[in-house]
Every structure is written in structure tokens, then in C-alpha cells.
Amino acid sequence: MGHIKQIRRIWPSVLRTILGCVLIGLITFVCYRLQLNLSVTGFAFLIVIVLQSLVGNFVSSAVVSVVAVLCLDFFFTPPLFSFEVTNPLDILALISFLTTGLVITRLTTRVRKEAAISDRQRRQVDRLYLLAQGLLALDPEKTLHVRSIELFREVFGLRAVCLYDAAQAEIHCTANPPSGMAEHTRAAYSSGRDREDAASGILSRCLRAGGNTTGAISFQGLPDPELTAGPLSALAAAMLERAHTFRSASHAAGAAQAELFRGAVLDALAHEFKTPLATIVTAAGGLRELGPLSSQQIEFTDIVETEASRLSLLTSRLLRTAQVDREEVKPQLEFTNMADLVTVVADQYSRQWTDRKVSIRKPAAATGVMADPELLQLALRQLLDNACKYSVPGSAVTISIDSQDEWVAIRTSNSGSRIGPSERSRIFDRFYRGAEARHKAPGSGLGLYVARKIVHAHGGSLDLEMATPTHQDTAFRLALPRAG
């Protein structure tokens, strides 16, 4: 079995080497028939070695270089049809070819390695975002510990998770934890020091809040622990504090304090996102500075930068949503062209959701309103986010703008999902999520609540349109007073 794996690993390199040698032979035949001189033929060989170095490794590049030098010596260096590698021209050509192959192969390997690291970091940050969303959506009064560690395990694909709550002296583990994992977690809390067992793959981290150790959490099978252990521990500590808050007070007082810790979760998440996002952007910039890149390498670099920008936007939106949820909305009004603002947001979603057909219908009349552009964009993003998430791939997401005498209205509609009659009166409630929405995509149930809160602060309205026999799409209508 090991020999088969080794052959599969070596075979692509052997195949690329054979193709490179065949290409050298073909160029040799063409140049010899055309009676081209040594310089032109050597330059053609150099191009082949550069291409070989871009797609292969140094060994394959070195083999092709030796074959090229032998062809130059035999067919183009006097005396013809004889091998005299001691000729200074042959030695110079071999050194040039090998140096070119070594430099390009080294740069290409470095680019591939940094691209792989950046892609791995992007995936980890995306998982952290999904985990934070899931933790925020949990009801802290209902088996928070059990459900939260299951979320840790599911999102990051861990084999087992154990959480020790010092306040309650309780240990909670996922199904079938390895022997000794619970004791390993308690020992980390008792000693106040992080622990790692290389043999079993168990990594334990102490949970701290306000300078005190509140518990410990252990992971088995955590990928990239140097990147994810810190953020996961911060989220677990904030989640634990949130649970303590709800236990220590009455339902009303506990709910009020939990909102503060909910903000702490978001702050911890934003803080832990800074380093991975900065690393991704720096690595992407480094790739471009290494020199000329192939089209595939440029595509990988663009993907890294685009995804980093998307995660940064998601983080900013998450924090802004939490702030609007907690505080009274006080918009800073200024004249805003609704058509321009909607176009900017729609273009961003068209690039992000390439499998949805996002279109805009604009009126000929003026669409100016007095609004806070940042808050209004947040409300529009909530509507478009729902329209894209809860529609099926390939379906249409339509945004239409209607300018009337006193109002400017924006209508967003999507097909592929329906809101049941029993849920229509509750979809704008805080933390409410419909039965179908819970199965289709993760969320916190704050989007529509925050969007309507923003629109009401502007003196406008946000409503769900009633479905008709001819129009079964899910549609929302946002209306703001038109600027005089």
C-alpha cells in the first residue's frame, strides 16, 4: 500500500519530466531542420526550462536541463554529432539552465506554500465566524453548555470537546470522549496553565474573564492549533460568562446583562479576526511582489484578497448590527441618492453570490432622501442577505426602486423560499427565526429586527408584502420620505 502511494506521488513529476524531454526533442528537430544557430536554439531551450520549473520541481527541471545541454552539444556545437561536455559553451549553458530552474522552482514553491497557508487561514476565520453566529443564536437558558460544545465539534470537525465550568463544578463532553480527557480538562483549570498531550492529541486551554479563571476547555483533533486555539478559547470564555450571567440573576436582569456579554463575544471575535486577516492580506501582497506570476497564481491571489475583504466586511457588519441592536438608533442625516446606494450594495452581492441573478430596476425620477448612508446600507444588506441565503441557486433576486410624490420605496424579492402565514406576524421580532430558515442557513434572528429599527429611525417603514396567487415570491418593501 505504501509503494502504491509513493508511486502515485512521484508519477506526476515523472510525467512532467517526460513531457519536458519530448518538448526539448521536438525543438531540437525543428531548429536543426531550419539550420538555426546555437543562440536561437539555446534561447528556445531556456523557455522550455522556465516552463518546466513553473509546473514541476527542481529534479525534473534539472533532468530537462541536462537533456537540453546534450542536444545543444550534439547537434549545434562543433564538432557536430559528438559529445564534448568539456566545451565552455556547454558548461555555461548547463549552469545557466540549472540556475534558472533552481531560482524559478524555489519562487514557485514559495508562492504555492504561501497561497496554501493563506487559504487555510481564510477557511479557519470563516469557521470562526460561523461558530460565533451559532453561539449568539443559542438560548442561554436551555442546555447552553451541551449545545455549545457540539457547535465547536461540528464547525471545526473535532473528534471530541470537553468544557469545565468552574462556577458549577461541572464537566460537559461531547459523545464518546477519549479516556482521560475530562481529567485533562480539570487538571488544566486546577493548575491554571494550558496543557497539551501530543500522544492523544488533546489540547487544553484555561478560560479567563476579568482576570479570573472561570473554567477550561479541551479539544481533540484541533487543526492548526496555533491559529485557532486562541480565538476558540476566547469564544468559549465569553459563552461561559454569558451562561453565568443568566444563572446569577432573575430572568429580566439576566437578559439585560447577557446583552453586555453578547457584545463581549463580538468584541473578542473582532479582536481575534485582526491577526488572521492581516496575515492573509500580507501574504497575498507578498505573492504579488515575488515577481511575474502565472494566470493561475494571479487567480489564487485574487481569491485570497477577495475572501479577506469579504470576511472583513462580515465582521464589520456583525459588530454594527450588535451595536444597533443594543443602542438607540440616531441617524446622521444627509442627502442620499437611493439609486446610487442600492447599486453599490447590489454590485457587491452580485460578485459574492455568483449563482444568483441579482438585478436592479431604477426609476427615471429622482430618488433622493435624507438618510444616514451607513445605517441604510446595513438595512439593505440585511434584506439582500436574506434574499440570497434563502433562495435556490440559479434563481432571481430582484431589487426595484419606485419614486413617488412623497416616498421612495425599495422592493427586494426572491424566489425559492416562502414564509408561512403563521410566521408573517413574527419575522420582525428580535431573535425570531422561521422553521424553514433554521434548516437552510445559520443566523441570529436579528437581521430583520435591526433593519426595521433603522428604517423606523429614519421615519420610514419596512414591511413584508402579502403573497398573491400570481406572485409567490418573498418580497419586502422599504419606504423612506422623499427629500424636498
C-alpha positions, -999 to 999 in steps of 0.1 A, spaced: 0 0 0 29 23 9 46 16 -25 14 25 -44 11 58 -26 47 66 -33 43 58 -70 12 80 -71 31 108 -55 61 105 -79 42 97 -111 31 134 -119 67 146 -116 79 117 -139 52 125 -164 61 162 -164 98 153 -169 90 131 -199 69 158 -215 97 183 -210 122 160 -226 98 154 -255 94 191 -260 132 196 -260 135 168 -287 108 185 -308 125 219 -306 159 202 -314 143 187 -345 127 219 -357 158 241 -351 181 215 -368 159 213 -399 157 251 -401 195 253 -395 191 278 -367 223 288 -348 233 279 -313 220 312 -297 184 308 -310 182 272 -301 196 278 -266 171 306 -261 142 282 -271 156 256 -247 157 282 -219 120 290 -224 112 252 -221 132 250 -188 114 281 -174 80 265 -182 92 232 -167 103 250 -135 69 267 -132 49 234 -133 74 209 -119 101 206 -92 139 211 -93 147 175 -101 125 174 -132 139 208 -142 175 196 -138 168 164 -159 154 185 -187 183 210 -184 208 181 -189 189 168 -219 189 203 -234 227 207 -230 233 173 -246 211 182 -275 230 215 -279 263 198 -278 254 170 -302 235 189 -328 247 226 -327 282 228 -311 312 220 -333 323 193 -339 287 182 -347 273 148 -338 298 142 -309 296 147 -271 322 170 -257 306 184 -225 340 199 -216 333 227 -241 330 260 -222 297 268 -241 282 235 -228 293 241 -193 279 277 -194 246 265 -208 243 238 -182 250 263 -153 225 288 -168 198 262 -172 202 248 -137 204 282 -121 172 293 -139 154 261 -129 165 264 -93 155 301 -89 121 297 -106 113 264 -88 122 280 -54 100 310 -61 71 289 -74 73 266 -44 73 296 -21 42 311 -38 23 278 -36 32 273 0 21 309 10 -11 305 -11 -19 273 7 -13 289 41 -34 319 33 -62 297 20 -61 276 52 -62 307 74 -92 320 54 -111 288 59 -104 289 97 -115 325 100 -147 316 81 -153 288 105 -148 312 135 -174 335 120 -199 306 116 -192 294 152 -197 329 166 -230 332 148 -242 298 162 -232 307 197 -250 340 196 -282 322 184 -282 298 214 -307 304 242 -286 307 273 -314 293 295 -315 259 277 -286 235 279 -261 260 267 -230 240 276 -241 209 258 -252 226 226 -222 250 225 -196 222 227 -215 204 199 -212 235 178 -174 236 185 -172 200 173 -194 203 143 -180 236 129 -143 226 132 -147 188 127 -132 179 160 -132 144 174 -142 154 209 -146 186 231 -148 189 269 -158 220 288 -153 225 326 -175 251 343 -157 262 375 -187 280 389 -209 249 388 -180 224 391 -195 206 361 -177 189 332 -195 186 299 -182 165 270 -193 155 235 -203 119 228 -176 92 233 -147 114 246 -113 96 249 -103 82 282 -88 108 305 -100 138 285 -122 151 313 -94 147 339 -71 165 315 -95 194 314 -99 196 351 -62 195 356 -57 225 332 -81 245 353 -66 234 386 -31 243 376 -41 275 358 -19 266 329 -26 255 293 -18 218 286 -11 197 256 -8 159 253 9 151 220 2 114 223 -36 117 224 -38 149 205 -57 167 234 -52 204 237 -65 222 269 -69 259 274 -78 278 305 -108 302 302 -104 336 318 -127 366 323 -120 397 343 -86 384 354 -102 352 369 -100 317 356 -136 306 350 -131 272 335 -112 252 309 -119 237 275 -102 208 258 -101 199 221 -91 166 204 -81 168 167 -80 206 165 -65 217 131 -39 245 132 -40 250 170 -16 279 168 -41 298 147 -75 287 162 -68 278 198 -68 314 210 -100 325 192 -119 294 202 -109 299 239 -120 335 238 -154 325 224 -157 297 249 -149 321 278 -174 347 266 -200 319 262 -193 307 297 -196 342 311 -229 346 293 -242 314 309 -231 326 344 -249 358 340 -282 341 333 -278 319 363 -269 346 388 -299 369 383 -336 368 376 -348 363 340 -352 400 333 -320 412 349 -301 382 335 -313 390 300 -301 426 303 -266 415 315 -264 389 288 -266 416 261 -234 430 276 -216 397 273 -231 393 239 -212 424 230 -181 409 246 -184 379 223 -184 402 193 -155 423 206 -135 391 212 -144 379 178 -133 411 161 -101 412 181 -92 377 172 -100 383 135 -75 411 132 -43 389 132 -56 362 107 -70 388 83 -38 409 85 -18 377 78 -39 368 48 -36 403 33 1 405 39 7 370 24 -14 380 -7 7 411 -11 39 391 -8 28 368 -35 25 397 -60 59 411 -51 77 378 -58 77 386 -95 58 376 -126 30 351 -117 11 327 -139 -25 333 -146 -35 306 -122 -13 321 -94 -28 355 -100 -63 339 -98 -53 323 -64 -40 357 -51 -72 375 -62 -93 348 -44 -73 353 -12 -77 391 -13 -113 389 -22 -122 365 6 -102 385 31 -122 416 22 -154 397 24 -146 385 59 -136 420 70 -170 433 57 -188 404 75 -170 413 108 -178 450 105 -214 442 97 -217 418 127 -203 444 151 -225 472 136 -256 450 139 -249 443 175 -244 480 182 -276 490 166 -294 462 185 -282 474 219 -284 512 214 -309 537 203 -305 545 166 -296 581 160 -290 585 123 -268 613 110 -290 625 82 -276 638 49 -289 639 13 -285 604 -2 -293 592 -37 -311 559 -31 -304 546 -66 -267 550 -62 -266 535 -28 -287 505 -39 -264 500 -69 -233 498 -48 -248 472 -24 -263 452 -53 -230 451 -71 -213 437 -40 -239 409 -37 -237 401 -74 -199 394 -70 -204 374 -38 -234 354 -49 -224 344 -85 -251 317 -85 -279 342 -80 -293 365 -107 -292 399 -89 -309 426 -109 -320 463 -103 -349 482 -117 -344 520 -114 -369 548 -120 -364 578 -142 -374 602 -114 -352 615 -87 -346 591 -57 -331 615 -31 -338 610 6 -324 624 39 -307 594 55 -276 580 72 -259 561 43 -240 537 66 -271 527 86 -292 525 54 -267 502 38 -268 480 68 -306 477 65 -303 469 27 -276 443 33 -299 425 58 -327 423 32 -303 412 3 -285 388 26 -318 371 34 -329 371 -2 -297 354 -14 -294 329 16 -329 316 14 -333 314 -24 -322 284 -45 -291 286 -68 -299 300 -102 -330 319 -90 -336 356 -95 -331 382 -68 -348 415 -79 -344 450 -64 -368 476 -77 -368 513 -68 -401 533 -70 -401 571 -66 -435 586 -58 -446 621 -47 -436 618 -10 -419 584 -8 -390 565 -23 -396 527 -20 -372 498 -24 -387 464 -31 -365 432 -27 -379 399 -39 -366 364 -42 -380 330 -53 -373 296 -38 -384 302 -3 -417 311 14 -427 325 48 -457 306 62 -488 326 72 -483 317 109 -448 332 108 -456 365 90 -465 384 121 -433 374 139 -405 377 114 -395 412 126 -394 400 163 -360 400 179 -342 366 177 -371 350 158 -362 326 130 -388 306 110 -388 268 108 -376 268 72 -349 294 79 -333 274 107 -328 245 83 -315 264 53 -288 288 68 -272 298 101 -283 331 116 -290 350 148 -326 363 141 -315 399 144 -313 409 107 -349 420 100 -354 433 136 -323 456 131 -333 466 96 -368 477 107 -353 495 137 -331 515 113 -359 523 89 -382 535 117 -355 558 130 -355 574 95 -393 579 97 -399 552 71 -415 517 70 -403 482 63 -430 455 57 -434 421 42 -456 421 12 -485 396 11 -482 368 -14 -509 366 -42 -519 337 -64 -498 353 -93 -468 364 -72 -455 338 -48 -421 354 -43 -409 366 -8 -408 404 -11 -400 432 14 -409 469 8 -387 496 24 -401 531 21 -385 564 32 -397 600 29 -385 617 -2 -362 647 2 -378 680 -6 
